[in-house]
Amino acid sequence: MALWLGLGLGLGACDSDDPPGEDAGVPDAGHTPDGGAPDGGGLEPDAGTEPASEQGDGVSRETTTVEGIPVDRYTWTDSQGRPRTVSLKRQSSASNGGYAVHMTYDVREGAAWRTVSVTGTAGGETGFGYFVAHELYRTFDNGTAGTLAGLHGEDDSPLGLGFPVEATRSELTAASTSASHTFTLRYPKWGTRAAMADVTAPTAASASAHQKFMVPVSIRWVFEKGTDFPRVDTRMDLGEATAGQLSFDMRGPYGVVEFADAHAGATLNNVQWGDSRHHFTTGVAAAGALTTQANWTWNEPIGNTRKYHALLARHPDTGVLYELGLVELKLGQDTGLVYGGYSLNNGTTRAASGNALLGPGFGAGEWPFQSAQYSGVSAAAPVTGKKFAWGSSPFYGSAIASVYFNNGVSLPITAFPASRALVYRTCLVLGVSTYTDASPKSLARVTAESGAPSCATASPL
């Protein structure tokens, strides 16, 4: 039986950053029953006594502020010997941390170098690298449909920045050529008390049949001398569940940043991705703007290319095309994830299908990665929204063994590993885009196709 991702995953819930509600007898993630913060409020270990800065060999850390936000700023030298930085928001009594709020890198312009800034300090959904997971959209035995969280009056996919984090970091010595910083939180996921062999079958609608899990999530940032792109590892610990009690996707790293040299007026130009089956690309000219009428192709086989996601935007003053991207990087025995779900558009083109982006035949829920479909893209006017995220099949935590991509193609999935841990890694790609009319490949795709991508490989989570 085909497993329908395209029926709706409640992706719009990511537009809400409302805190999750209470489950009877189960406190919200990150809070003790008396309303206090757990384990010292998720503050850095030894807060107040840690060194304000540490210097290694081509990598350093300093405690500082960015636009009034307390951060740990990591600096490393990239493949060109130039400095790059990522500023990670610290947990405090005033607000939650656990994600990047500012980043920089250098680009060459003629004989000189210029520093490009990426900013996400405005609040709300801004910043990048936090966790989000959507619950499977289900049918219920009373004839209704929706999410388990929705039945309990809660958001099925709350923004990870709404939860306190605890942070640990690697110690830097003079010989260190890499550094890592890990954030941990507990993320709410509703499931069933009894495991279901097939989560696509009707689910009991009775509240007594449901259970709220507080799933431990770890996010590790890794910075390494001589590489251009930091790595972000994500781990979900399913030790408190059994296969078939849960079903969800994974959208972290997630966020909104102004990546076109910090200009909020930069307009979207193109979207590209490589899911578990095909490359997808819109066909907007390098000097153009993304609209729902853009040409698109989704039928080039992915082959051995790493999975990736790219969003391109053009600076309104300079005309430079910038890029924000994520590329899967498997290390060691990593199996990776399954990316994508059911869509009759996967394997065809705009010309062959006649379907416009976000039209009746190509809904937002069919996109395997979260991107411009929630940025207000219309038929004509350019848009500046830059929500961007990773993505996966919505059947993780279930007992499902395969995922259908259309009526005739399916792929196997290990939805509940024997280790009870889901681990995946992405490289955060930032730079001036390589996309041109003559060579319409994004920097993220070029990186995904590289035999040796310039991404951190040290300290795997």
C-alpha positions as CSV (number, residue, x, y, z in Angstrom):
1,M,0.0,0.0,0.0
2,A,1.3,3.4,-0.9
3,L,2.3,5.6,2.1
4,W,1.1,9.1,1.4
5,L,3.5,11.8,2.6
6,G,1.7,14.2,0.2
7,L,-1.6,13.9,2.1
8,G,-0.4,16.5,4.6
9,L,2.1,16.6,7.4
10,G,0.9,19.7,9.2
11,L,4.0,21.6,8.0
12,G,2.3,24.9,8.6
13,A,2.6,24.2,12.3
14,C,6.2,25.3,12.0
15,D,4.9,28.8,11.6
16,S,4.0,28.7,15.2
17,D,6.4,29.2,18.0
18,D,3.9,28.8,20.8
19,P,5.1,26.7,23.7
20,P,3.6,23.2,23.9
21,G,0.9,22.6,26.4
22,E,0.8,20.3,29.4
23,D,0.0,16.6,29.3
24,A,-1.6,15.3,32.4
25,G,1.1,14.0,34.7
26,V,3.9,14.9,32.1
27,P,5.6,18.3,32.4
28,D,6.5,20.2,29.3
29,A,9.9,19.5,27.8
30,G,12.7,21.2,29.7
31,H,10.7,22.0,32.8
32,T,10.4,20.5,36.2
33,P,7.0,20.0,37.9
34,D,7.5,23.1,40.0
35,G,8.1,25.2,36.9
36,G,11.8,25.6,37.3
37,A,14.4,24.9,34.7
38,P,16.2,21.4,34.8
39,D,19.7,20.9,35.8
40,G,20.6,24.6,36.4
41,G,18.5,25.9,33.5
42,G,20.6,24.4,30.8
43,L,23.4,26.8,31.5
44,E,26.9,26.1,30.3
45,P,28.8,23.8,32.7
46,D,30.8,25.8,35.3
47,A,29.1,29.0,34.1
48,G,31.1,31.9,35.4
49,T,34.3,30.0,35.8
50,E,35.0,28.8,32.2
51,P,37.6,30.7,30.2
52,A,36.4,33.6,28.2
53,S,38.4,32.5,25.2
54,E,40.4,29.5,24.0
55,Q,42.9,29.3,21.2
56,G,43.8,26.2,19.2
57,D,45.7,25.6,16.0
58,G,43.4,27.3,13.4
59,V,40.3,27.2,15.6
60,S,39.3,29.3,18.6
61,R,36.3,30.1,20.9
62,E,35.4,33.2,22.7
63,T,32.5,34.2,24.9
64,T,31.0,37.5,23.7
65,T,27.8,39.2,22.6
66,V,26.3,39.8,19.1
67,E,23.7,42.6,19.0
68,G,23.3,42.1,22.7
69,I,22.9,38.3,22.5
70,P,25.3,36.2,24.6
71,V,27.1,33.8,22.3
72,D,30.0,31.4,22.0
73,R,31.8,32.6,18.9
74,Y,33.9,30.0,17.0
75,T,36.5,31.1,14.5
76,W,38.4,28.8,12.2
77,T,40.6,29.2,9.1
78,D,39.0,27.7,6.0
79,S,40.5,26.1,2.9
80,Q,41.7,29.4,1.6
81,G,43.3,30.3,5.0
82,R,40.6,32.9,5.6
83,P,38.6,33.2,8.9
84,R,35.1,32.0,9.2
85,T,32.9,32.4,12.3
86,V,29.7,30.9,13.8
87,S,28.1,32.5,16.9
88,L,26.1,30.1,18.9
89,K,23.4,31.6,21.2
90,R,24.0,30.7,24.9
91,Q,21.3,29.5,27.2
92,S,20.4,32.1,29.9
93,S,17.7,32.8,32.5
94,A,16.3,35.3,30.0
95,S,16.0,33.2,26.9
96,N,16.9,29.8,25.3
97,G,20.0,29.1,23.3
98,G,21.2,26.3,21.2
99,Y,21.5,27.7,17.6
100,A,23.5,30.1,15.4
101,V,22.5,33.8,15.4
102,H,25.4,35.2,13.3
103,M,28.0,33.8,10.9
104,T,30.7,35.3,8.6
105,Y,33.0,34.2,5.8
106,D,35.3,35.9,3.4
107,V,35.0,36.0,-0.4
108,R,37.5,37.3,-2.9
109,E,36.7,40.3,-5.0
110,G,39.5,40.9,-7.5
111,A,42.7,41.2,-5.5
112,A,40.9,41.9,-2.2
113,W,38.8,39.9,0.3
114,R,35.4,41.0,1.6
115,T,33.6,39.6,4.6
116,V,30.0,38.4,4.2
117,S,27.7,38.4,7.1
118,V,24.8,36.0,7.8
119,T,22.4,37.2,10.6
120,G,19.5,35.7,12.5
121,T,19.1,38.0,15.5
122,A,15.6,39.5,15.0
123,G,13.8,37.0,17.2
124,G,10.8,34.8,16.4
125,E,11.9,31.9,14.1
126,T,15.2,33.6,13.3
127,G,18.5,32.0,13.9
128,F,19.6,28.6,12.4
129,G,20.3,25.1,13.6
130,Y,17.5,24.3,16.0
131,F,15.4,21.2,15.9
132,V,11.9,20.6,14.6
133,A,10.0,17.4,13.9
134,H,6.5,17.0,12.4
135,E,4.2,14.3,13.7
136,L,2.6,12.1,11.0
137,Y,-0.8,13.3,9.8
138,R,-3.1,10.4,10.6
139,T,-6.6,9.1,10.0
140,F,-8.6,8.2,13.2
141,D,-11.1,5.5,13.9
142,N,-13.8,8.1,14.4
143,G,-13.6,9.3,10.8
144,T,-11.5,12.4,11.5
145,A,-7.9,13.2,10.5
146,G,-5.1,15.2,12.0
147,T,-2.2,14.8,14.5
148,L,-2.2,13.2,17.9
149,A,-0.8,16.4,19.3
150,G,-3.7,18.3,17.7
151,L,-6.2,16.1,19.5
152,H,-4.6,17.2,22.8
153,G,-4.6,20.9,21.9
154,E,-0.8,21.0,21.2
155,D,1.5,21.9,18.4
156,D,2.7,18.8,16.7
157,S,6.0,20.4,15.6
158,P,7.1,23.2,18.1
159,L,10.2,25.1,17.2
160,G,13.2,23.7,19.1
161,L,14.3,27.2,20.1
162,G,11.3,27.2,22.5
163,F,13.0,24.7,24.8
164,P,15.9,25.1,27.2
165,V,19.2,23.4,26.3
166,E,22.2,22.2,28.1
167,A,25.5,22.8,26.4
168,T,28.9,21.1,26.5
169,R,31.9,21.9,24.5
170,S,35.2,20.3,23.6
171,E,38.3,21.7,25.4
172,L,40.6,23.6,23.1
173,T,44.4,23.2,23.5
174,A,47.2,24.8,21.5
175,A,47.3,21.7,19.4
176,S,43.5,21.5,18.7
177,T,42.6,21.8,15.0
178,S,38.9,21.2,15.6
179,A,36.2,22.2,18.1
180,S,32.7,20.9,18.9
181,H,29.8,22.3,20.8
182,T,26.8,20.1,21.8
183,F,23.3,21.2,22.8
184,T,20.8,18.8,24.4
185,L,17.1,19.2,24.9
186,R,14.0,17.1,25.4
187,Y,11.5,17.5,22.6
188,P,7.8,16.5,22.8
189,K,6.4,13.8,20.5
190,W,2.9,12.3,20.9
191,G,2.4,8.7,20.1
192,T,0.2,5.7,20.9
193,R,0.4,3.7,24.1
194,A,0.1,0.5,22.1
195,A,2.5,0.1,19.2
196,M,1.0,0.0,15.7
197,A,2.3,-2.3,13.0
198,D,1.0,0.1,10.4
199,V,0.7,3.8,11.4
200,T,-1.1,4.6,8.2
201,A,-4.1,2.5,9.4
202,P,-6.8,4.2,11.4
203,T,-5.5,5.3,14.8
204,A,-7.6,5.3,18.0
205,A,-8.9,8.7,18.6
206,S,-9.5,8.2,22.3
207,A,-7.2,10.4,24.5
208,S,-6.5,7.4,26.8
209,A,-4.9,5.6,23.8
210,H,-2.2,8.3,23.4
211,Q,1.1,9.0,25.2
212,K,3.4,12.0,25.2
213,F,7.1,11.2,24.9
214,M,9.8,13.6,25.9
215,V,12.5,12.6,23.4
216,P,16.1,13.5,24.1
217,V,17.7,15.3,21.2
218,S,21.4,16.2,20.8
219,I,22.8,18.7,18.3
220,R,26.5,19.0,17.8
221,W,28.3,21.7,15.8
222,V,31.8,20.9,14.6
223,F,34.4,23.4,13.3
224,E,37.6,22.3,11.7
225,K,40.7,24.0,10.4
226,G,41.1,23.9,6.6
227,T,37.5,23.3,5.9
228,D,34.9,25.7,4.6
229,F,31.7,24.3,6.1
230,P,30.8,23.4,9.7
231,R,29.0,20.1,10.4
232,V,25.8,19.8,12.4
233,D,25.0,16.3,13.8
234,T,21.6,15.5,15.1
235,R,20.8,12.5,17.4
236,M,17.3,11.4,18.6
237,D,17.2,8.9,21.4
238,L,14.1,6.6,21.1
239,G,15.0,4.5,24.2
240,E,11.7,5.2,25.9
241,A,9.6,4.1,23.0
242,T,9.0,0.9,20.9
243,A,8.7,0.7,17.2
244,G,5.2,1.7,16.1
245,Q,4.4,4.0,19.0
246,L,5.6,7.1,17.1
247,S,5.8,8.4,13.6
248,F,7.5,11.7,12.7
249,D,9.9,13.5,10.3
250,M,13.1,15.4,11.2
251,R,13.5,18.9,10.0
252,G,16.5,20.1,11.9
253,P,18.7,22.0,11.2
254,Y,16.0,24.6,10.8
255,G,15.7,28.3,10.9
256,V,15.6,31.7,9.2
257,V,18.7,33.8,8.5
258,E,19.4,36.7,6.2
259,F,22.2,34.9,4.3
260,A,22.6,37.4,1.4
261,D,25.1,39.5,3.2
262,A,22.6,40.2,6.0
263,H,20.2,42.0,3.6
264,A,16.6,41.4,4.5
265,G,15.5,42.7,1.1
266,A,17.3,40.0,-0.8
267,T,14.8,38.1,-3.1
268,L,14.6,34.4,-3.6
269,N,16.0,33.2,-6.8
270,N,16.0,29.4,-7.0
271,V,15.5,26.2,-5.0
272,Q,17.3,23.0,-5.5
273,W,17.4,19.6,-3.6
274,G,18.5,16.1,-4.0
275,D,16.2,13.7,-2.2
276,S,16.5,9.9,-2.0
277,R,15.4,9.5,-5.6
278,H,15.9,12.6,-7.8
279,H,17.5,16.0,-8.2
280,F,15.0,18.8,-8.2
281,T,15.7,22.3,-9.5
282,T,13.7,25.3,-10.4
283,G,14.8,26.9,-13.7
284,V,14.8,30.6,-12.9
285,A,17.4,32.7,-14.7
286,A,20.4,33.8,-12.5
287,A,19.1,37.4,-12.7
288,G,15.5,36.5,-12.1
289,A,13.2,35.8,-9.1
290,L,11.4,32.7,-7.9
291,T,7.7,32.5,-8.5
292,T,5.1,29.7,-8.7
293,Q,5.4,29.9,-12.5
294,A,9.0,28.9,-12.5
295,N,10.0,26.0,-14.7
296,W,11.1,22.9,-12.7
297,T,12.5,19.5,-13.2
298,W,12.4,16.6,-10.7
299,N,13.4,13.6,-12.8
300,E,17.2,13.5,-12.9
301,P,18.3,10.3,-10.9
302,I,20.2,11.1,-7.7
303,G,22.6,8.2,-8.2
304,N,25.5,8.3,-5.7
305,T,25.2,12.1,-5.0
306,R,24.9,13.0,-1.4
307,K,21.5,14.3,-0.4
308,Y,21.3,18.2,-0.3
309,H,19.0,21.2,-0.1
310,A,19.8,24.7,-1.4
311,L,18.1,28.1,-1.3
312,L,19.4,31.0,-3.4
313,A,18.8,34.7,-3.0
314,R,19.9,37.8,-4.8
315,H,21.3,40.9,-3.0
316,P,19.1,43.9,-4.2
317,D,22.0,46.4,-4.4
318,T,25.0,44.4,-5.6
319,G,23.1,41.7,-7.6
320,V,25.3,39.0,-6.1
321,L,23.6,35.6,-5.8
322,Y,24.2,34.0,-2.3
323,E,23.3,30.6,-1.1
324,L,22.3,28.7,2.1
325,G,22.5,25.0,1.8
326,L,22.7,21.7,3.7
327,V,24.5,18.5,2.5
328,E,24.3,15.1,4.1
329,L,27.7,13.8,5.2
330,K,27.9,10.2,6.3
331,L,30.7,9.2,8.6
332,G,31.7,5.8,9.8
333,Q,28.8,3.3,9.8
334,D,26.1,6.0,9.2
335,T,23.2,4.7,7.1
336,G,21.6,8.2,6.7
337,L,17.9,8.9,6.4
338,V,15.2,8.5,3.7
339,Y,14.4,11.8,2.2
340,G,11.0,12.4,0.6
341,G,7.6,10.7,0.4
342,Y,4.7,10.2,-1.9
343,S,4.4,12.7,-4.8
344,L,3.4,12.0,-8.3
345,N,5.6,15.0,-9.3
346,N,8.7,13.1,-8.1
347,G,10.0,11.7,-11.4
348,T,8.6,14.3,-13.8
349,T,8.9,17.9,-14.9
350,R,6.7,21.1,-15.1
351,A,6.5,20.6,-18.8
352,A,5.4,17.0,-18.6
353,S,3.0,17.4,-15.7
354,G,1.6,20.8,-16.3
355,N,1.7,21.5,-12.6
356,A,2.8,24.8,-11.3
357,L,4.7,25.1,-8.0
358,L,2.3,25.2,-5.1
359,G,-0.6,24.8,-7.5
360,P,-3.4,22.2,-7.1
361,G,-1.2,19.5,-8.5
362,F,1.9,20.3,-6.5
363,G,1.2,21.0,-2.9
364,A,3.6,22.4,-0.3
365,G,3.5,19.1,1.6
366,E,5.1,17.3,-1.4
367,W,8.4,19.1,-1.0
368,P,10.7,16.8,0.9
369,F,12.6,19.8,2.5
370,Q,11.1,22.9,4.1
371,S,11.9,26.0,2.1
372,A,10.4,28.6,-0.1
373,Q,7.0,26.9,-0.1
374,Y,6.4,28.7,3.2
375,S,7.8,32.0,2.2
376,G,4.8,33.5,0.4
377,V,5.9,32.6,-3.1
378,S,3.3,33.8,-5.6
379,A,2.7,33.9,-9.3
380,A,4.4,37.2,-9.9
381,A,5.9,39.2,-7.0
382,P,9.4,38.4,-5.8
383,V,9.5,37.3,-2.1
384,T,12.1,37.8,0.6
385,G,11.2,35.1,3.2
386,K,14.0,32.7,3.9
387,K,12.7,29.8,6.0
388,F,15.0,26.9,5.4
389,A,15.4,23.4,6.9
390,W,16.4,19.8,6.4
391,G,13.8,17.0,6.1
392,S,13.1,13.3,6.1
393,S,10.3,10.7,5.6
394,P,7.6,11.1,8.2
395,F,7.7,7.5,9.3
396,Y,10.6,7.6,11.8
397,G,9.8,5.9,15.1
398,S,7.3,3.6,13.3
399,A,7.5,0.0,12.3
400,I,7.1,0.8,8.6
401,A,9.7,-1.0,6.4
402,S,9.3,0.9,3.1
403,V,8.3,4.3,1.8
404,Y,6.6,4.9,-1.5
405,F,7.7,7.8,-3.7
406,N,4.9,7.4,-6.3
407,N,2.7,4.6,-7.5
408,G,5.5,2.4,-8.7
409,V,8.7,3.2,-6.7
410,S,9.5,2.5,-3.0
411,L,12.6,2.5,-0.9
412,P,13.4,0.6,2.3
413,I,13.5,2.5,5.5
414,T,15.0,1.7,8.9
415,A,12.4,3.7,10.8
416,F,13.3,2.4,14.3
417,P,17.0,1.3,14.4
418,A,18.0,-1.5,16.7
419,S,20.2,1.0,18.5
420,R,17.1,3.1,19.3
421,A,19.0,6.1,18.1
422,L,18.5,8.1,14.9
423,V,21.7,9.9,13.9
424,Y,22.3,12.1,10.8
425,R,24.8,14.8,9.8
426,T,24.7,17.8,7.5
427,C,27.3,20.3,6.3
428,L,26.1,23.9,6.5
429,V,27.0,25.4,3.1
430,L,27.3,29.2,2.9
431,G,28.8,31.2,0.0
432,V,28.4,33.0,-3.2
433,S,26.3,30.7,-5.4
434,T,27.9,28.8,-8.3
435,Y,24.5,28.9,-10.1
436,T,24.7,30.5,-13.6
437,D,22.5,30.2,-16.6
438,A,25.2,28.2,-18.4
439,S,25.8,26.0,-15.4
440,P,22.7,25.9,-13.2
441,K,24.1,23.9,-10.3
442,S,23.9,25.3,-6.8
443,L,26.9,25.4,-4.4
444,A,25.2,22.9,-2.3
445,R,24.8,20.5,-5.2
446,V,28.4,21.0,-6.3
447,T,29.4,20.2,-2.7
448,A,27.2,17.2,-2.6
449,E,28.7,15.9,-5.8
450,S,32.3,16.5,-4.7
451,G,34.5,13.5,-3.9
452,A,36.0,15.4,-0.9
453,P,33.6,18.1,0.3
454,S,35.2,20.9,2.3
455,C,33.3,20.0,5.5
456,A,34.3,19.2,9.1
457,T,34.8,15.5,9.7
458,A,36.1,15.5,13.3
459,S,34.3,14.7,16.5
460,P,31.2,12.8,15.2
461,L,28.3,12.7,17.7
